């Protein structure tokens, strides 16, 4: 055998003896149980159907992350546990490779979150316990505190009310550890209208409505309200009276 031909044969045999850089190294990776490795070191050990990951399996990523759970058509679907290389972990439901449904996550900033997810983000009702001892129980949207919730600080302060994008927004009550209270309408984390002011505004609105309706009922009974100009004049008059009622107006209409 010529030297060049011999070398070629040896190389061919050597390559044939080794698995390819991405290959099924054990079992059945088409329909059954099998182990498949990729050139970057990633590996899947589990069930296959139709040449795709289907059923229970473990996928180890090149960066050290690992997923153990259910698969459907090469995507994480169903119940599964994803452990990150940095120690973070998610245990819960998946759909189309994303966290969807009920789940529990743990990591450094939020010691634990137990609740609902949508498309990899906290979305729906859940409980977040933070590393500093703070705790939030309530609604989330797009990964942030949004909606009705209760935030309890480690120092004993507690806010019960509405949130928007992690900030106090809407009606709420902040009770401090010493027992003092701030309540009313909040915006971007600050109190803008106290509850006393809100109560006064509500009382004034109700009074206006009572006087206006009573005035309209009284004056409409004395004129022809089918005439547009008269109807407009009566309504304007009653509106002016309701805004600044005299003593007699309040006596008659309130």
Secondary structure, 3 states (H helix, E strand, C coil): CCHHHHHHHHHHHHHHHCCCCCEEEEECCCCEEEEEECCCCCEEEEEEECCEEEEEEEEECCCCCEEEEEEECCEEEEEEEEECCCCCEEEEEEECCEEEEEEEEECCCEEEEEEEEECCEEEEEEEEEECCCCEEEEEEECCEEEEEEEEECCCCCEEEEEEECCEEEEEEEEECCCCCEEEEEEECCEEEEEHHHHHHHHHHHHHHHHHHHHHHHHHHCCCCCCCHHHHHHHHHHHHHHHHCCCHHHHHHHC
